[in-house]
């Protein structure tokens, strides 16, 4: 395993982050394809054995059960000081519950959410606390001050953001710096060979500001790892995934075919090639990789040793066409 500083912070994280949306009670929340605790724990243990120290989840994944499963596993398998634990807030828990102050990024909502996450995660601090989306109903100043206070209280070590417009992220960092508050250290955004829109503004800004970049869905919900028309349980029921790529299916198919061609010539799994492409981008700190099988983890770690040629990178990038904004509003 390789380790890298998280943006401009002094904290080092593994180059592969284990995304834990895959782990959760299938009866809770909107993800019927998630793995229950008995099936999740061996994979979390395997990630630790492979040198992964960075784990990402959210309070909204499977209505909090993802945090519960991850928290118990890390408590049992590794010393707390050796792991980097990241979670998020914004969406209501349980999802869809229309209760005032449940969800969003008001001071009240954030303080409630962090205490609930700490309890579910079986820990007294969170290494990276991220806002899951932009809250149009709350002044960003209120959000940033509340997050800064969490750091001063010792409940959070660093803060980050997830998918939003580049101007929103820039505004957030500048306000925090001007007020003497802690700025966002990371951006968790939608970035893979099938969606490269972040290359326009967000990623250059992150380079300029030394922000850590943590791409979500690095394998495009598995579309880059298998034949295009091959279904699985997640693609059939993942309502969010259906909104991310359907409008550009023909061009996306061509990109996926290029990945397959490079992988075949190299004698490598497609997942390793697609992840190696992401890891070749200097702006990327650690892709957030989901794993429902042991091979998913071994492929992810093996991708660290795959060096693509300039010609291979160009071959996979050539079929890409512009995409509409997806993943946030």
C-alpha positions as CSV (number, residue, x, y, z in Angstrom):
1,X,0.0,0.0,0.0
2,X,1.1,3.6,-0.7
3,X,0.2,6.5,1.5
4,X,-0.2,10.2,0.7
5,X,-0.9,13.4,2.5
6,X,-4.5,14.4,2.5
7,X,-4.4,17.7,0.6
8,X,-2.5,20.3,2.5
9,X,-3.0,18.6,5.8
10,X,-0.4,16.6,7.7
11,X,-2.5,13.5,7.8
12,X,-1.5,10.5,5.6
13,X,-4.1,8.2,4.0
14,X,-3.9,5.1,1.9
15,X,-4.1,5.7,-1.9
16,X,-7.2,3.5,-1.9
17,X,-10.2,4.5,0.3
18,X,-12.7,1.9,1.1
19,X,-16.2,3.2,0.4
20,X,-18.7,1.7,2.8
21,X,-22.0,2.5,1.1
22,X,-21.9,-1.2,0.2
23,X,-22.2,-2.2,3.9
24,X,-25.6,-1.8,5.6
25,X,-28.8,-3.4,6.6
26,X,-30.6,-4.2,3.4
27,X,-33.9,-3.6,5.2
28,X,-33.0,0.0,6.1
29,X,-32.8,2.8,3.7
30,X,-32.9,2.8,-0.1
31,X,-30.1,0.3,-0.9
32,X,-31.5,-3.2,-1.0
33,X,-28.3,-4.4,-2.6
34,X,-26.1,-3.7,0.5
35,X,-24.3,-6.5,2.4
36,X,-25.5,-7.3,5.9
37,X,-23.0,-7.1,8.8
38,X,-21.9,-10.8,8.6
39,X,-20.9,-10.4,5.0
40,X,-19.4,-6.9,5.4
41,X,-17.0,-7.6,8.2
42,X,-14.6,-9.9,6.3
43,X,-14.2,-7.3,3.6
44,X,-13.4,-4.5,6.0
45,X,-10.9,-6.9,7.7
46,X,-9.4,-7.7,4.3
47,X,-9.0,-4.0,3.5
48,X,-7.1,-3.5,6.7
49,X,-4.9,-6.5,6.0
50,X,-4.1,-5.0,2.5
51,X,-2.9,-1.7,4.2
52,X,-6.0,0.4,3.7
53,X,-6.3,2.8,6.6
54,X,-9.0,5.2,5.0
55,X,-12.7,4.4,5.3
56,X,-15.5,6.5,4.0
57,X,-19.2,6.3,4.9
58,X,-22.2,8.6,5.6
59,X,-24.9,8.9,8.2
60,X,-27.5,8.5,5.4
61,X,-26.2,5.2,4.0
62,X,-28.7,2.5,4.9
63,X,-30.2,4.9,7.4
64,X,-27.1,4.9,9.6
65,X,-26.5,1.1,9.6
66,X,-23.4,1.5,7.4
67,X,-21.8,3.7,10.2
68,X,-22.8,1.1,12.8
69,X,-21.3,-1.8,10.9
70,X,-18.1,0.0,10.1
71,X,-17.7,1.3,13.6
72,X,-18.0,-2.1,15.2
73,X,-15.7,-3.7,12.7
74,X,-12.9,-1.1,13.1
75,X,-13.3,-1.2,16.9
76,X,-12.7,-5.0,16.7
77,X,-10.0,-5.1,14.0
78,X,-7.7,-2.2,14.4
79,X,-6.4,0.4,16.9
80,X,-8.4,3.6,16.5
81,X,-5.3,5.7,16.0
82,X,-4.3,3.7,13.0
83,X,-7.4,4.3,11.0
84,X,-8.8,7.3,9.2
85,X,-12.5,7.5,9.5
86,X,-14.6,9.7,7.2
87,X,-18.4,10.3,7.2
88,X,-20.8,12.9,6.0
89,X,-24.0,14.8,6.9
90,X,-26.7,16.6,4.9
91,X,-29.4,14.0,4.0
92,X,-32.1,13.3,6.5
93,X,-31.9,10.1,8.5
94,X,-34.0,8.1,8.0
95,X,-34.0,9.1,4.3
96,X,-37.3,10.8,3.3
97,X,-38.3,11.6,6.9
98,X,-39.8,15.1,6.8
99,X,-39.0,16.2,10.4
100,X,-37.9,19.8,11.0
101,X,-34.1,20.1,11.4
102,X,-33.5,16.5,10.3
103,X,-31.0,16.9,7.5
104,X,-29.5,20.0,6.0
105,X,-26.5,22.0,7.2
106,X,-27.9,24.4,9.8
107,X,-26.0,24.6,13.0
108,X,-28.7,22.6,14.8
109,X,-28.7,19.9,12.2
110,X,-24.9,19.5,12.1
111,X,-24.6,19.3,15.8
112,X,-27.3,16.7,16.0
113,X,-25.9,14.7,13.1
114,X,-22.3,14.6,14.4
115,X,-23.3,13.3,17.8
116,X,-25.5,10.6,16.2
117,X,-22.6,9.6,13.9
118,X,-20.1,9.4,16.7
119,X,-22.5,7.1,18.6
120,X,-23.1,4.8,15.6
121,X,-19.4,4.7,14.7
122,X,-18.4,3.8,18.3
123,X,-15.8,6.5,18.4
124,X,-15.2,9.9,20.1
125,X,-13.9,11.7,17.1
126,X,-14.2,11.7,13.3
127,X,-11.1,12.2,11.2
128,X,-12.8,13.7,8.1
129,X,-16.3,15.2,8.4
130,X,-17.8,16.1,5.1
131,X,-20.9,18.0,3.9
132,X,-22.6,15.6,1.5
133,X,-24.2,18.3,-0.6
134,X,-24.7,22.1,-0.7
135,X,-27.6,23.4,1.4
136,X,-29.4,26.2,-0.5
137,X,-31.6,26.8,2.6
138,X,-28.8,27.7,5.0
139,X,-26.2,30.5,4.8
140,X,-22.8,28.9,4.2
141,X,-21.4,31.1,7.0
142,X,-23.6,29.2,9.5
143,X,-22.4,25.9,8.2
144,X,-18.8,26.7,8.2
145,X,-18.8,28.2,11.7
146,X,-20.6,25.1,13.1
147,X,-18.0,22.8,11.4
148,X,-15.1,24.9,12.8
149,X,-16.6,24.6,16.2
150,X,-16.7,20.8,15.9
151,X,-12.9,20.9,15.3
152,X,-12.3,23.1,18.2
153,X,-14.4,20.8,20.4
154,X,-12.3,17.8,19.4
155,X,-15.1,15.9,17.7
156,X,-13.7,16.3,14.2
157,X,-10.1,16.5,13.0
158,X,-10.6,17.8,9.4
159,X,-13.6,18.9,7.3
160,X,-14.4,18.3,3.6
161,X,-17.1,18.8,1.0
162,X,-18.7,16.7,-1.7
163,X,-20.3,17.3,-5.1
164,X,-21.1,20.9,-5.8
165,X,-20.3,23.7,-8.2
166,X,-16.8,25.0,-8.2
167,X,-17.9,28.5,-7.4
168,X,-19.6,27.2,-4.3
169,X,-16.5,25.4,-3.1
170,X,-14.4,28.4,-3.8
171,X,-16.8,30.7,-1.9
172,X,-16.7,28.3,1.0
173,X,-12.9,28.2,1.3
174,X,-12.5,31.9,0.9
175,X,-15.2,32.7,3.6
176,X,-13.6,30.3,6.0
177,X,-10.1,31.7,5.5
178,X,-11.3,35.3,5.8
179,X,-13.2,34.6,9.0
180,X,-10.4,32.6,10.6
181,X,-12.4,29.3,10.4
182,X,-11.1,26.0,9.2
183,X,-11.4,25.6,5.4
184,X,-12.5,22.5,3.6
185,X,-9.4,20.2,3.1
186,X,-11.0,17.8,0.6
187,X,-13.4,17.5,-2.2
188,X,-15.3,14.2,-2.8
189,X,-16.6,14.5,-6.3
190,X,-18.0,12.4,-9.1
191,X,-14.9,11.6,-11.4
192,X,-14.2,8.7,-13.6
193,X,-13.6,7.8,-17.3
194,X,-17.3,8.2,-17.9
195,X,-17.7,11.6,-16.2
196,X,-14.8,14.0,-16.5
197,X,-16.7,17.3,-16.2
198,X,-14.8,18.1,-13.0
199,X,-11.8,18.6,-15.2
200,X,-13.2,21.9,-16.3
201,X,-13.2,24.0,-13.1
202,X,-13.3,22.0,-9.9
203,X,-10.1,20.0,-10.3
204,X,-7.9,22.9,-11.4
205,X,-9.2,24.8,-8.4
206,X,-8.3,21.9,-6.1
207,X,-4.8,21.8,-7.6
208,X,-4.3,25.5,-7.0
209,X,-5.6,25.3,-3.4
210,X,-3.8,22.0,-2.6
211,X,-7.2,20.3,-1.8
212,X,-7.3,16.6,-1.5
213,X,-9.6,15.0,-4.2
214,X,-11.5,11.8,-3.3
215,X,-13.4,10.6,-6.4
216,X,-16.7,8.7,-5.7
217,X,-17.9,6.1,-8.1
218,X,-14.4,5.7,-9.7
219,X,-15.6,2.6,-11.7
220,X,-18.9,4.2,-12.7
221,X,-21.0,1.9,-10.7
222,X,-19.2,-1.1,-12.2
223,X,-19.8,0.0,-15.8
224,X,-16.1,0.1,-16.5
225,X,-15.5,-3.4,-15.2
226,X,-17.7,-5.6,-17.2
227,X,-19.4,-6.0,-20.6
228,X,-21.8,-3.1,-21.2
229,X,-25.0,-5.1,-21.2
230,X,-24.2,-7.3,-18.2
231,X,-26.6,-6.5,-15.4
232,X,-26.2,-7.0,-11.7
233,X,-28.3,-6.5,-8.6
234,X,-27.1,-3.0,-8.0
235,X,-27.6,-1.7,-11.5
236,X,-31.2,-3.0,-11.6
237,X,-32.2,-1.3,-8.3
238,X,-29.8,1.7,-8.0
239,X,-32.1,4.6,-8.8
240,X,-29.3,7.2,-8.4
241,X,-27.0,5.2,-10.7
242,X,-29.6,5.2,-13.4
243,X,-29.5,9.1,-13.5
244,X,-25.7,9.3,-13.9
245,X,-24.9,7.8,-17.3
246,X,-28.1,7.0,-19.3
247,X,-28.1,10.3,-21.3
248,X,-24.7,9.5,-22.9
249,X,-24.9,5.7,-23.1
250,X,-23.5,5.4,-26.7
251,X,-20.4,7.4,-26.0
252,X,-20.0,5.8,-22.6
253,X,-20.1,2.4,-24.2
254,X,-17.2,3.4,-26.5
255,X,-15.1,4.5,-23.5
256,X,-15.9,1.3,-21.7
257,X,-14.9,-0.7,-24.8
258,X,-11.6,1.2,-24.9
259,X,-10.9,0.3,-21.3
260,X,-11.7,-3.4,-22.1
261,X,-9.2,-3.2,-25.1
262,X,-6.4,-1.9,-23.0
263,X,-7.1,-4.4,-20.2
264,X,-7.1,-7.3,-22.7
265,X,-3.7,-6.3,-24.2
266,X,-2.3,-5.9,-20.7
267,X,-3.8,-9.1,-19.4
268,X,-5.3,-7.2,-16.5
269,X,-8.8,-6.9,-15.1
270,X,-10.7,-3.9,-16.4
271,X,-11.1,-2.5,-12.8
272,X,-7.3,-2.2,-12.4
273,X,-7.0,-0.3,-15.7
274,X,-9.8,2.1,-14.9
275,X,-8.5,2.8,-11.4
276,X,-4.9,3.1,-12.8
277,X,-6.3,5.9,-15.1
278,X,-7.6,7.8,-12.0
279,X,-4.5,7.2,-10.0
280,X,-2.4,8.6,-12.9
281,X,-4.0,12.0,-12.4
282,X,-1.8,14.0,-9.9
283,X,-4.9,15.8,-8.5
284,X,-6.4,12.5,-7.2
285,X,-5.6,11.7,-3.6
286,X,-7.5,8.4,-3.1
287,X,-10.4,7.0,-5.1
288,X,-13.3,5.8,-3.0
289,X,-13.7,2.2,-4.0
290,X,-16.7,0.0,-3.0
291,X,-16.1,-3.7,-2.6
292,X,-18.7,-6.4,-2.3
293,X,-16.3,-9.2,-3.2
294,X,-12.7,-10.0,-2.1
295,X,-11.5,-9.6,-5.7
296,X,-12.7,-6.0,-5.8
297,X,-10.2,-5.1,-3.0
298,X,-7.3,-7.0,-4.5
299,X,-7.9,-5.4,-7.9
300,X,-8.1,-1.9,-6.3
301,X,-4.8,-2.4,-4.5
302,X,-3.1,-4.0,-7.5
303,X,-4.0,-0.9,-9.6
304,X,-1.4,1.0,-7.6
305,X,1.3,-0.9,-9.5
306,X,-0.2,-0.4,-12.9
307,X,1.5,2.4,-14.9
308,X,-0.4,3.3,-18.1
309,X,1.4,4.7,-21.2
310,X,0.4,8.1,-22.6
311,X,-1.0,6.3,-25.7
312,X,-3.2,4.0,-23.5
313,X,-4.5,7.0,-21.6
314,X,-5.3,8.9,-24.8
315,X,-7.1,5.8,-26.2
316,X,-9.4,5.6,-23.2
317,X,-10.1,9.3,-23.1
318,X,-10.7,9.9,-26.9
319,X,-14.3,8.7,-27.1
320,X,-15.5,11.0,-24.3
321,X,-18.2,13.6,-24.9
322,X,-19.4,16.4,-22.6
323,X,-21.9,15.3,-20.0
324,X,-24.7,17.3,-18.3
325,X,-24.4,18.0,-14.6
326,X,-25.3,14.9,-12.6
327,X,-24.9,13.9,-9.0
328,X,-25.9,17.3,-7.5
329,X,-28.1,20.3,-8.2
